[in-house]
């Protein structure tokens, strides 16, 4: 019997940045002549380091440049040298450090110029996990092109099912906190409840764009927000505010901003703007999927049936046989919908889905709490059916409740997480997948384990934490759209609007991927597993569930008393005081 399913999961595609040693070197001069001399000396130092292959010291020198123009020039020089040395991931990470308003000039020659820069990390992952020669490494064998994978994020339906009116009065305390502002100037100070005004932030970003200035790191990292727990509409002051715990951040070895306290990825402005635009355009969800090609599935099915008719495969022949399975199945097409394919959001959900599928088919070890499909077969004592099935797994939004006040100006998101779902699909003779709406026990058990231990997995593999952050921001964005908070507060989204001037960073657009399969002998029979699915962010359904709406008079008091505090000009965040 053969178990089949389309493969999708994710490899962390963040560049493997060399660890940056030391802090930015503060250089200054009192005269133009002295400044020019220092600039020339710094440029020469960077060049000398690069000529010696010393990318780390060159990076430190480049980041020490005080002016954005000089820093951008030097960083592009470092990235070009890294690219020429084959360090594509490091080059990508270096370009991410260029001030945002100067990135686009760097991208065509580095990120978009040539096959090496196209989704290189995922390609490397495939080469590491699939045996045999590769054309790029060995001059012969397999070749790859960029691809996308599957995930679906649909906040709309989720909001329909889970939105309810809070009855306990707990949000009253939040109201008192939100009314009082601790205007500490240290954004790195931990906060139990940091308030970020999206309306004020957008105006500050707009001013910087108009002045030709880059978006500072505090804005790019949303003042260190680690999670969105509350959404406030403040019609009296035309404010939309998101709030949650916040911490200082630093960059890990891959160049990704993470919390200094927990090591988890921080929320990013690029991702928030991307999902805000998704729901402002009227989309109900977004996601990605890797799709098998019917002719490939048909060829694989026929090959397996002929092989099994010849009897058991010898141990020596198994490796070659599995390689043939992959070749017969061929490549799979990747589809991203609801968000730009070149966005960071698309990249993260593709990575998360691809890695989830690798875990499912025992190609990637997630630890004892999330055993793969093959490991679960003997545990579950499942009876093998004679027909060929397709195993399907996909990720979506999980949330316990969205509580709100009677006037729907205050919202609390409770129990947000990520849900793994499963299904068995029939594979027809011509290679088509037919949904059954059913999931056999082993398939279902894998999905249950994955969901129950998602938090632990996210601590070890940051792509899953990143995906959860995006799901949270998607839920927040769906609330803003569904409850018409922009209409209540008169906010047109400005530079964050779908056609606004703010430009999130872009990445190469994936197109297709070679299939990855795995094989195991169970109860004397050969079982081939190839996983399918995706990611679906379907959070809007949460906003439409009238069955769980509950009223709380204390929340009414909260919604009428919460007002944004008086802040200095240009200030867009504050810490709520208990």
C-alpha positions as CSV (number, residue, x, y, z in Angstrom):
1,X,0.0,0.0,0.0
2,X,1.2,3.5,-0.8
3,X,0.4,6.5,1.2
4,X,0.8,9.7,-0.8
5,X,0.4,13.4,-0.1
6,X,1.9,16.7,-1.4
7,X,4.9,17.9,0.4
8,X,5.1,21.4,1.9
9,X,7.0,22.8,4.9
10,X,9.6,25.4,5.5
11,X,13.3,25.8,5.9
12,X,14.4,28.9,7.7
13,X,15.5,31.0,4.7
14,X,16.9,33.8,6.8
15,X,20.5,34.4,5.7
16,X,23.2,32.8,7.7
17,X,24.8,36.1,8.7
18,X,28.2,36.0,10.2
19,X,28.1,36.8,13.9
20,X,28.7,40.4,14.3
21,X,31.4,41.1,16.8
22,X,31.3,44.2,18.9
23,X,29.1,47.3,18.7
24,X,28.9,50.1,16.1
25,X,32.1,52.1,16.2
26,X,31.3,55.7,16.9
27,X,33.2,57.9,14.4
28,X,32.9,61.6,14.2
29,X,35.0,64.6,13.0
30,X,34.8,68.3,13.5
31,X,35.5,69.4,10.0
32,X,34.5,68.3,6.5
33,X,38.1,67.5,5.6
34,X,38.5,65.2,8.6
35,X,35.2,63.6,7.8
36,X,36.3,62.8,4.3
37,X,39.6,61.4,5.5
38,X,37.8,59.1,8.0
39,X,35.3,58.0,5.2
40,X,38.2,57.2,2.9
41,X,40.0,55.3,5.6
42,X,36.9,53.3,6.4
43,X,36.3,52.4,2.8
44,X,39.9,51.2,2.4
45,X,39.5,49.1,5.6
46,X,36.4,47.5,4.3
47,X,38.1,46.8,0.9
48,X,41.1,45.2,2.6
49,X,38.9,43.0,4.8
50,X,36.9,41.8,1.8
51,X,40.0,41.1,-0.2
52,X,41.1,38.9,2.6
53,X,37.8,37.2,2.8
54,X,37.1,38.7,6.3
55,X,33.4,39.4,5.9
56,X,32.7,39.8,9.7
57,X,35.2,42.7,10.3
58,X,34.1,44.3,7.0
59,X,30.5,44.3,8.2
60,X,31.5,45.9,11.5
61,X,33.3,48.7,9.6
62,X,30.3,49.2,7.2
63,X,27.8,49.5,10.0
64,X,30.0,52.0,11.8
65,X,29.5,54.5,9.0
66,X,27.5,57.5,10.5
67,X,25.7,58.6,7.4
68,X,23.0,56.5,5.6
69,X,24.6,57.0,2.2
70,X,28.1,55.8,3.2
71,X,26.6,52.9,5.3
72,X,24.5,51.8,2.3
73,X,27.4,52.0,-0.1
74,X,29.7,49.9,2.2
75,X,26.9,47.4,2.9
76,X,26.3,46.9,-0.8
77,X,30.0,46.4,-1.2
78,X,30.1,43.7,1.5
79,X,26.9,42.0,0.1
80,X,28.5,42.0,-3.5
81,X,31.6,40.3,-2.1
82,X,29.6,37.7,-0.2
83,X,27.5,37.0,-3.3
84,X,30.6,36.5,-5.4
85,X,32.0,34.1,-2.8
86,X,28.8,32.1,-3.0
87,X,27.5,33.2,0.4
88,X,24.1,34.1,-0.9
89,X,22.3,33.8,2.4
90,X,24.8,36.1,4.1
91,X,24.5,38.6,1.2
92,X,20.7,38.7,1.6
93,X,21.1,39.3,5.3
94,X,23.5,42.1,4.7
95,X,21.1,43.8,2.3
96,X,18.5,43.7,5.0
97,X,20.6,46.1,7.1
98,X,20.6,48.8,4.4
99,X,18.3,51.7,5.4
100,X,14.9,50.9,4.0
101,X,14.6,53.9,1.6
102,X,17.8,52.8,-0.1
103,X,17.2,49.1,-0.4
104,X,15.6,49.0,-3.8
105,X,18.7,50.3,-5.5
106,X,20.6,47.4,-4.1
107,X,18.1,44.6,-4.8
108,X,18.2,44.2,-8.6
109,X,21.9,43.4,-8.7
110,X,22.1,41.3,-5.6
111,X,18.8,39.8,-4.7
112,X,17.2,39.6,-8.1
113,X,20.3,39.1,-10.3
114,X,20.9,35.5,-11.1
115,X,19.8,32.0,-10.1
116,X,21.9,31.8,-7.0
117,X,19.8,34.4,-5.2
118,X,16.5,32.7,-5.9
119,X,15.2,31.0,-2.7
120,X,18.7,29.7,-2.2
121,X,18.3,28.5,1.4
122,X,15.3,26.2,0.6
123,X,17.2,24.8,-2.4
124,X,20.1,24.1,-0.1
125,X,17.8,22.3,2.3
126,X,16.5,20.1,-0.5
127,X,20.0,19.2,-1.6
128,X,20.9,18.3,1.9
129,X,17.9,16.0,2.3
130,X,17.7,14.3,-1.1
131,X,20.5,11.9,-2.0
132,X,22.3,11.9,-5.4
133,X,24.2,14.4,-7.5
134,X,23.1,18.0,-8.1
135,X,24.0,19.9,-11.3
136,X,25.0,23.0,-9.4
137,X,27.5,21.1,-7.1
138,X,28.6,18.2,-9.3
139,X,28.1,19.4,-12.8
140,X,25.5,16.7,-13.4
141,X,22.3,15.4,-11.8
142,X,19.3,17.2,-10.6
143,X,18.6,21.0,-10.9
144,X,16.2,23.3,-9.0
145,X,14.3,26.5,-9.5
146,X,12.6,28.7,-6.9
147,X,9.3,27.6,-5.4
148,X,6.5,28.4,-3.0
149,X,4.6,26.2,-0.6
150,X,1.3,26.0,1.2
151,X,-0.4,27.8,4.1
152,X,-3.7,29.4,4.6
153,X,-4.5,32.2,6.9
154,X,-8.2,33.2,7.0
155,X,-9.1,35.4,9.9
156,X,-12.5,36.1,8.6
157,X,-14.2,32.8,9.3
158,X,-12.4,32.4,12.6
159,X,-13.7,35.8,13.8
160,X,-17.2,34.7,12.9
161,X,-17.0,31.7,15.2
162,X,-15.2,33.1,18.2
163,X,-16.0,36.7,18.7
164,X,-17.9,37.2,22.0
165,X,-18.6,39.9,24.5
166,X,-16.4,39.8,27.6
167,X,-18.4,39.2,30.8
168,X,-15.8,39.0,33.5
169,X,-14.9,42.6,33.7
170,X,-11.2,41.9,33.4
171,X,-10.8,44.5,30.7
172,X,-11.7,47.2,33.1
173,X,-8.1,47.0,34.5
174,X,-6.8,47.2,31.0
175,X,-8.7,50.4,30.6
176,X,-7.2,52.0,33.6
177,X,-3.7,51.0,32.4
178,X,-4.3,52.3,28.9
179,X,-5.4,55.7,30.2
180,X,-2.1,56.3,32.0
181,X,1.1,56.6,30.1
182,X,4.6,55.8,31.2
183,X,6.6,57.9,28.7
184,X,9.9,56.3,29.3
185,X,12.4,56.9,26.5
186,X,14.0,53.5,26.7
187,X,12.2,51.3,24.2
188,X,14.3,48.4,25.3
189,X,12.8,48.4,28.7
190,X,10.4,45.4,29.2
191,X,6.7,46.2,29.4
192,X,3.7,44.1,30.3
193,X,1.5,46.3,28.2
194,X,3.0,48.5,25.5
195,X,0.6,50.6,23.5
196,X,1.3,51.3,19.8
197,X,-0.9,53.8,18.0
198,X,-1.1,52.6,14.4
199,X,-2.5,56.0,13.4
200,X,0.4,58.0,15.0
201,X,3.0,55.5,13.7
202,X,1.7,55.8,10.2
203,X,1.9,59.6,10.3
204,X,5.5,59.3,11.6
205,X,6.5,56.9,8.9
206,X,4.8,59.2,6.3
207,X,6.9,62.2,7.5
208,X,10.1,60.2,7.2
209,X,9.3,59.0,3.7
210,X,8.5,62.6,2.7
211,X,11.8,63.7,4.1
212,X,13.7,60.9,2.4
213,X,14.7,59.4,5.7
214,X,14.8,55.6,6.5
215,X,12.4,54.0,8.9
216,X,14.2,53.6,12.2
217,X,14.6,50.3,13.9
218,X,12.2,51.2,16.7
219,X,9.4,51.6,14.1
220,X,10.5,48.6,12.0
221,X,10.3,46.4,15.2
222,X,7.0,48.0,16.5
223,X,8.7,49.2,19.7
224,X,9.6,45.7,20.6
225,X,6.0,44.2,20.7
226,X,6.2,40.5,21.2
227,X,2.5,39.8,20.8
228,X,-0.8,41.6,20.1
229,X,-3.3,40.9,22.9
230,X,-5.6,44.0,22.7
231,X,-7.0,46.3,20.0
232,X,-8.5,49.7,20.9
233,X,-10.6,52.0,18.8
234,X,-10.6,55.6,20.2
235,X,-13.0,57.7,18.1
236,X,-12.6,60.8,20.3
237,X,-8.9,61.1,19.3
238,X,-9.1,59.2,16.0
239,X,-6.8,56.4,17.3
240,X,-6.4,52.7,16.6
241,X,-4.1,51.2,19.1
242,X,-2.7,47.7,19.4
243,X,-1.2,46.5,22.7
244,X,0.7,43.6,24.2
245,X,3.9,42.6,26.0
246,X,7.1,44.1,24.7
247,X,10.8,43.5,25.2
248,X,14.2,44.6,24.0
249,X,15.5,42.9,20.8
250,X,18.8,41.9,19.3
251,X,19.9,40.1,16.1
252,X,20.6,36.4,16.1
253,X,23.2,34.6,14.0
254,X,20.9,34.6,11.0
255,X,20.4,38.3,11.2
256,X,16.8,38.0,12.4
257,X,15.5,40.4,15.2
258,X,14.6,38.4,18.3
259,X,13.6,39.2,21.8
260,X,16.6,39.6,24.1
261,X,14.7,37.8,26.9
262,X,13.0,34.9,25.1
263,X,14.9,34.5,21.8
264,X,11.6,34.5,19.9
265,X,11.1,36.7,16.8
266,X,9.7,40.2,17.3
267,X,6.7,41.5,15.5
268,X,7.7,43.5,12.3
269,X,6.1,46.5,10.7
270,X,6.6,45.0,7.2
271,X,4.5,42.0,8.1
272,X,1.8,44.1,9.8
273,X,1.5,46.5,6.8
274,X,1.3,43.4,4.5
275,X,-1.6,41.8,6.3
276,X,-3.4,45.2,6.9
277,X,-3.4,45.7,3.1
278,X,-4.6,42.1,2.5
279,X,-7.9,42.7,4.5
280,X,-8.2,46.3,3.4
281,X,-8.4,45.0,-0.2
282,X,-11.3,42.8,0.8
283,X,-9.5,39.4,0.9
284,X,-11.0,36.9,3.4
285,X,-7.8,35.0,3.9
286,X,-4.3,34.4,2.6
287,X,-2.0,31.5,2.3
288,X,0.1,29.2,0.2
289,X,0.2,25.7,-1.1
290,X,2.5,23.3,-3.0
291,X,0.5,21.4,-5.7
292,X,1.5,18.1,-7.3
293,X,1.1,17.8,-11.0
294,X,-1.4,15.2,-12.1
295,X,0.9,13.6,-14.6
296,X,3.6,13.2,-11.9
297,X,1.2,11.6,-9.5
298,X,-0.1,9.3,-12.2
299,X,3.5,8.3,-13.2
300,X,4.4,7.7,-9.6
301,X,1.3,5.6,-8.9
302,X,2.0,3.3,-11.9
303,X,5.7,2.9,-11.0
304,X,4.9,1.9,-7.4
305,X,2.2,-0.6,-8.5
306,X,4.6,-2.2,-10.9
307,X,7.4,-2.3,-8.3
308,X,5.2,-3.9,-5.7
309,X,4.0,-6.5,-8.1
310,X,7.6,-7.7,-8.4
311,X,7.8,-8.4,-4.6
312,X,9.8,-6.9,-1.8
313,X,12.6,-4.5,-2.5
314,X,16.1,-5.4,-1.2
315,X,17.7,-3.2,1.4
316,X,20.5,-2.4,-1.0
317,X,18.0,-1.2,-3.6
318,X,15.9,0.9,-1.4
319,X,17.9,4.1,-1.7
320,X,17.9,4.0,-5.5
321,X,14.2,3.1,-5.5
322,X,13.2,6.1,-3.4
323,X,15.3,8.3,-5.6
324,X,13.3,7.0,-8.6
325,X,10.1,7.8,-6.7
326,X,11.1,11.4,-6.5
327,X,12.1,11.6,-10.1
328,X,8.8,10.0,-11.2
329,X,6.7,12.5,-9.1
330,X,8.7,15.4,-10.6
331,X,8.3,19.0,-9.6
332,X,5.5,20.6,-7.7
333,X,4.0,24.1,-8.3
334,X,3.9,26.6,-5.5
335,X,1.0,29.1,-5.2
336,X,0.7,32.1,-2.8
337,X,-2.5,34.0,-2.6
338,X,-3.8,37.0,-0.6
339,X,-0.4,38.5,0.0
340,X,2.4,39.5,-2.4
341,X,4.5,36.5,-3.4
342,X,7.6,38.6,-2.8
343,X,6.6,39.6,0.7
344,X,8.2,38.4,3.9
345,X,4.9,37.1,5.0
346,X,4.8,34.8,2.0
347,X,8.3,33.7,2.7
348,X,7.6,32.8,6.3
349,X,4.5,30.8,5.7
350,X,6.1,28.9,2.9
351,X,9.0,28.0,5.2
352,X,6.8,27.0,8.0
353,X,4.7,24.7,5.8
354,X,7.7,23.1,4.1
355,X,9.3,22.3,7.4
356,X,6.1,20.9,8.8
357,X,5.9,18.5,5.9
358,X,9.5,17.4,6.4
359,X,8.7,16.7,10.0
360,X,5.6,14.7,9.0
361,X,7.5,12.4,6.6
362,X,10.4,11.9,9.0
363,X,12.9,14.0,7.0
364,X,13.3,16.5,9.9
365,X,13.5,15.6,13.6
366,X,11.2,17.8,15.7
367,X,11.8,15.9,18.9
368,X,10.1,13.2,20.8
369,X,6.8,15.2,21.3
370,X,6.2,15.4,17.5
371,X,7.1,12.0,16.0
372,X,6.7,11.7,12.2
373,X,4.2,9.6,10.4
374,X,6.4,6.5,10.1
375,X,7.1,6.6,13.8
376,X,3.4,6.7,14.6
377,X,2.5,3.7,12.5
378,X,3.5,1.0,15.0
379,X,2.3,3.1,17.9
380,X,-1.1,3.5,16.4
381,X,-1.3,-0.2,15.1
382,X,-3.1,1.0,12.0
383,X,-4.4,-1.4,9.5
384,X,-2.9,-0.7,6.1
385,X,-5.5,-0.3,3.3
386,X,-4.9,-1.5,-0.2
387,X,-5.8,1.7,-1.9
388,X,-3.5,4.6,-2.6
389,X,-4.2,7.6,-0.4
390,X,-2.7,11.1,-0.2
391,X,-1.8,12.4,3.2
392,X,-2.7,16.1,3.6
393,X,-1.6,18.4,6.4
394,X,-2.1,22.1,6.6
395,X,-1.6,25.0,9.1
396,X,-4.3,27.5,10.1
397,X,-5.2,29.9,12.9
398,X,-6.2,28.6,16.3
399,X,-7.8,31.0,18.8
400,X,-9.9,30.4,21.9
401,X,-11.9,33.6,21.8
402,X,-12.0,37.3,20.8
403,X,-13.8,39.3,23.5
404,X,-15.2,42.7,22.9
405,X,-17.1,45.5,24.6
406,X,-20.7,46.2,23.7
407,X,-19.8,49.1,21.5
408,X,-16.9,47.1,20.0
409,X,-14.2,49.6,20.7
410,X,-12.1,47.3,22.8
411,X,-11.1,43.8,21.8
412,X,-9.1,41.1,23.6
413,X,-7.5,38.1,21.8
414,X,-7.4,35.0,23.9
415,X,-5.5,31.8,23.3
416,X,-4.1,32.5,19.9
417,X,-1.9,29.8,18.4
418,X,-1.5,27.6,15.2
419,X,-3.6,24.6,14.3
420,X,-2.4,21.7,12.2
421,X,-5.3,19.9,10.4
422,X,-5.2,16.6,8.4
423,X,-7.1,14.8,5.7
424,X,-6.8,11.7,3.6
425,X,-7.4,12.1,-0.1
426,X,-7.9,9.4,-2.7
427,X,-5.6,9.4,-5.7
428,X,-7.3,8.5,-8.9
429,X,-5.8,6.5,-11.8
430,X,-5.1,9.7,-13.7
431,X,-3.2,11.3,-10.7
432,X,-6.0,13.6,-9.4
433,X,-6.5,14.1,-5.6
434,X,-10.0,13.7,-4.4
435,X,-10.9,15.1,-0.9
436,X,-12.6,12.6,1.5
437,X,-13.3,14.9,4.5
438,X,-11.8,12.0,6.6
439,X,-8.4,11.5,8.3
440,X,-7.2,8.1,9.2
441,X,-5.9,7.6,12.8
442,X,-2.1,7.9,12.2
443,X,-2.6,10.9,10.0
444,X,-4.9,12.6,12.5
445,X,-2.5,11.7,15.4
446,X,0.4,13.5,13.7
447,X,-1.7,16.7,13.3
448,X,-2.9,16.5,16.9
449,X,0.7,16.1,18.2
450,X,1.9,19.0,16.0
451,X,-0.8,21.3,17.3
452,X,-0.4,20.3,21.0
453,X,3.3,20.9,20.9
454,X,3.4,23.9,18.6
455,X,4.7,26.2,21.3
456,X,7.6,24.0,22.2
457,X,8.5,23.6,18.5
458,X,8.3,27.4,18.0
459,X,10.9,27.8,20.8
460,X,13.4,25.5,18.9
461,X,12.5,26.4,15.3
462,X,11.9,30.2,14.9
463,X,10.1,29.9,11.6
464,X,7.1,28.5,13.5
465,X,7.3,31.4,16.0
466,X,7.4,33.8,13.1
467,X,4.4,32.2,11.5
468,X,2.4,32.5,14.8
469,X,3.4,36.2,15.0
470,X,2.0,36.7,11.5
471,X,-1.2,34.9,12.4
472,X,-1.7,37.1,15.4
473,X,-1.2,40.3,13.3
474,X,-3.6,38.9,10.7
475,X,-6.2,38.4,13.3
476,X,-5.7,41.9,14.5
477,X,-5.9,43.3,11.0
478,X,-9.1,41.3,10.3
479,X,-10.7,42.8,13.4
480,X,-9.9,46.3,12.2
481,X,-11.4,45.6,8.9
482,X,-14.5,43.6,10.0
483,X,-15.4,46.0,12.8
484,X,-14.8,49.0,10.6
485,X,-12.4,50.5,13.1
486,X,-10.9,52.7,10.4
487,X,-14.4,54.1,9.7
488,X,-14.9,54.8,13.4
489,X,-11.7,56.6,13.8
490,X,-11.5,58.3,10.3
491,X,-8.2,56.6,9.4
492,X,-7.6,56.1,5.7
493,X,-4.4,54.1,6.4
494,X,-2.2,56.7,4.6
495,X,1.1,55.3,3.6
496,X,0.0,51.9,5.0
497,X,-2.9,51.7,2.6
498,X,-2.9,49.2,-0.3
499,X,-1.4,51.7,-2.7
500,X,0.4,53.7,0.0
501,X,4.0,54.9,-0.2
502,X,5.4,52.6,2.5
503,X,7.3,49.7,0.7
504,X,8.0,46.6,2.8
505,X,11.1,44.7,1.9
506,X,10.8,42.2,-1.0
507,X,12.3,38.8,-1.7
508,X,12.7,36.5,-4.7
509,X,9.4,35.0,-5.8
510,X,9.4,31.2,-5.6
511,X,7.7,29.2,-8.4
512,X,8.3,25.4,-8.1
513,X,10.2,22.8,-6.2
514,X,11.4,19.2,-6.7
515,X,9.2,16.8,-4.8
516,X,10.5,15.2,-1.6
517,X,9.3,11.7,-0.6
518,X,10.2,9.2,2.0
519,X,9.9,5.4,2.3
520,X,9.6,2.9,5.1
521,X,8.9,-0.9,5.3
522,X,6.1,-1.6,7.7
523,X,4.7,-5.0,8.4
524,X,6.6,-6.4,5.5
525,X,5.2,-3.9,3.0
526,X,6.7,-0.9,1.3
527,X,5.0,2.4,2.2
528,X,5.8,5.6,0.3
529,X,4.7,8.9,1.9
530,X,4.6,12.2,0.0
531,X,2.8,15.0,1.9
532,X,0.4,17.7,0.7
533,X,-1.3,20.7,2.2
534,X,-0.4,24.2,3.0
535,X,-1.1,27.1,5.3
536,X,-4.4,28.9,5.5
537,X,-4.8,32.1,7.6
538,X,-8.6,32.2,7.9
539,X,-9.1,34.5,10.9
540,X,-12.0,36.6,9.5
541,X,-14.5,34.0,10.5
542,X,-13.8,34.9,14.1
543,X,-15.3,38.3,13.6
544,X,-18.6,36.9,12.4
545,X,-19.6,34.4,15.0
546,X,-22.6,35.9,16.8
547,X,-23.2,32.7,18.7
548,X,-20.4,33.5,21.1
549,X,-21.0,37.2,21.5
550,X,-21.4,38.2,25.2
551,X,-22.0,41.6,26.8
552,X,-20.2,43.1,29.7
553,X,-21.2,46.4,31.2
554,X,-17.7,47.0,32.6
555,X,-16.3,46.8,29.1
556,X,-18.8,49.5,28.1
557,X,-17.2,51.7,30.8
558,X,-13.8,50.8,29.4
559,X,-14.6,51.7,25.9
560,X,-15.9,55.1,26.9
561,X,-13.0,56.0,29.2
562,X,-10.0,54.8,27.2
563,X,-8.4,57.7,25.6
564,X,-4.9,58.2,24.2
565,X,-2.7,60.2,26.5
566,X,-1.0,63.4,25.6
567,X,2.2,62.5,23.9
568,X,5.1,64.5,22.7
569,X,5.1,65.4,19.0
570,X,6.1,62.4,16.9
571,X,5.7,59.9,19.8
572,X,3.6,56.9,18.8
573,X,4.0,54.4,21.6
574,X,3.8,54.3,25.4
575,X,3.7,51.9,28.3
576,X,0.4,51.5,30.2
577,X,0.7,52.1,33.9
578,X,-1.0,49.8,36.4
